[in-house]
Amino acid sequence: MNRAELADFLRRGRARLAPSDVGLTPGSRRRTPGLRREEVAQLAGMSVDYYTRMEQSRGPRPSRQMLTALSRALRLSDVEQDHLFHLAGEEPPRRETASSHVRPGLLLILDRLHDTPAQVVNDCGEVLAQNTMAKALVGDVMSRPRRERNFTRRFFLDPTARTLFPQEDHAGHARTHVATLRAVAAARPDDPEPAALVAELLASSEEFARLWDEHEVSQRNRATKRFIHPLVGLLELDCEVMISHSHHHLLVVHSARPGTEAYERLQLLRVVGLQDMTPTKP
């Protein structure tokens, strides 16, 4: 691990970004360009002290998960992310499979969606990035351990995941999850990620195994989804799915038509749904 080079690379990456580049309000009294340390720490989901020590060449060796979070926070390109991993003494992530590194352009779009929930997921169902409204709607998924960020796994193995949706919609969601995962597993037979997820769910969920035997296939498309939020109630939202083929990533955006009750409740969510959100620590 090259601590001095890593520290310099982090400082330069932070300095080249403006708050508006990552969806933050610039504020006042900025004597130097770029993001503040606490802003990078917030975006990466780590403590300010942890990040500060890395910039001062005295921090511990960051984990692969932490390096991925820093790559996302600093909007690094694939080449820059590989360099970051090398400086930390780690092998860069393989890109012949579904990468967990979200392209800067996709993150820029996510940051610009201030008034509607949006998140980037991979085709296996793992959440890779969320905007503030998505966290208000479905919770801060990125603060959970990586295993718990996959909404397909959680839907079948964690009963609390289904409380987001009306009970009468559960069967349809289950069928869609299974059919989508079957299509992904068939399309990438040499990728261990979908195969491992399928094996785990077949062994752990009778419902998943029963639906898997039906051999339905589908992909995530535009749909209307209903969410139950504890503060604003039922939200019926249009779900648009935009595909980034290079990394098997999907940008999922939920919106409501102006003038509808769902639109009014979504605007209320902007106000009341973010009050207790704080950055997580490693």
Secondary structure as the mmCIF struct_conf table of DSSP 4:
data_model
#
loop_
_struct_conf.conf_type_id
_struct_conf.id
_struct_conf.beg_label_comp_id
_struct_conf.beg_label_asym_id
_struct_conf.beg_label_seq_id
_struct_conf.end_label_comp_id
_struct_conf.end_label_asym_id
_struct_conf.end_label_seq_id
HELX_RH_AL_P HELX_RH_AL_P1 ARG A 3 ALA A 15
TURN_TY1_P TURN_TY1_P1 ARG A 16 ARG A 16
HELX_RH_3T_P HELX_RH_3T_P1 PRO A 19 VAL A 22
TURN_TY1_P TURN_TY1_P2 GLY A 23 GLY A 23
BEND BEND1 SER A 28 SER A 28
BEND BEND2 THR A 32 GLY A 34
HELX_RH_AL_P HELX_RH_AL_P2 ARG A 37 ALA A 44
TURN_TY1_P TURN_TY1_P3 GLY A 45 GLY A 45
BEND BEND3 MET A 46 MET A 46
HELX_RH_AL_P HELX_RH_AL_P3 VAL A 48 GLU A 55
TURN_TY1_P TURN_TY1_P4 GLN A 56 SER A 57
BEND BEND4 GLY A 59 GLY A 59
HELX_LH_PP_P HELX_LH_PP_P1 PRO A 60 SER A 63
HELX_RH_AL_P HELX_RH_AL_P4 ARG A 64 ALA A 73
TURN_TY1_P TURN_TY1_P5 LEU A 74 ARG A 75
HELX_RH_AL_P HELX_RH_AL_P5 ASP A 78 LEU A 87
TURN_TY1_P TURN_TY1_P6 ALA A 88 GLY A 89
HELX_LH_PP_P HELX_LH_PP_P2 GLU A 91 ARG A 94
BEND BEND5 ARG A 95 THR A 97
BEND BEND6 SER A 100 SER A 100
HELX_LH_PP_P HELX_LH_PP_P3 HIS A 101 ARG A 103
HELX_RH_AL_P HELX_RH_AL_P6 PRO A 104 ARG A 112
BEND BEND7 ASP A 115 THR A 116
STRN STRN1 ALA A 118 ASN A 122
TURN_TY1_P TURN_TY1_P7 ASP A 123 CYS A 124
BEND BEND8 GLY A 125 GLY A 125
STRN STRN2 GLU A 126 GLU A 126
STRN STRN3 VAL A 127 GLN A 130
HELX_RH_AL_P HELX_RH_AL_P7 THR A 132 VAL A 138
HELX_RH_3T_P HELX_RH_3T_P2 VAL A 141 SER A 143
BEND BEND9 ARG A 144 ARG A 144
HELX_RH_3T_P HELX_RH_3T_P3 ARG A 146 ARG A 149
STRN STRN4 ASN A 150 ASN A 150
HELX_RH_AL_P HELX_RH_AL_P8 PHE A 151 LEU A 157
HELX_RH_3T_P HELX_RH_3T_P4 PRO A 159 LEU A 164
BEND BEND10 PHE A 165 PHE A 165
HELX_RH_3T_P HELX_RH_3T_P5 GLN A 167 ASP A 169
HELX_RH_AL_P HELX_RH_AL_P9 HIS A 170 ALA A 187
TURN_TY1_P TURN_TY1_P8 PRO A 189 ASP A 190
HELX_RH_AL_P HELX_RH_AL_P10 PRO A 192 SER A 204
HELX_RH_AL_P HELX_RH_AL_P11 GLU A 206 TRP A 212
TURN_TY1_P TURN_TY1_P9 ASP A 213 HIS A 215
STRN STRN5 ALA A 223 HIS A 229
TURN_TY1_P TURN_TY1_P10 PRO A 230 VAL A 232
STRN STRN6 GLY A 233 SER A 244
HELX_RH_3T_P HELX_RH_3T_P6 HIS A 245 HIS A 247
TURN_TY1_P TURN_TY1_P11 HIS A 248 HIS A 248
STRN STRN7 HIS A 249 SER A 255
TURN_TY1_P TURN_TY1_P12 PRO A 258 GLY A 259
BEND BEND11 THR A 260 THR A 260
HELX_RH_AL_P HELX_RH_AL_P12 GLU A 261 VAL A 272
TURN_TY1_P TURN_TY1_P13 GLY A 273 ASP A 276
#
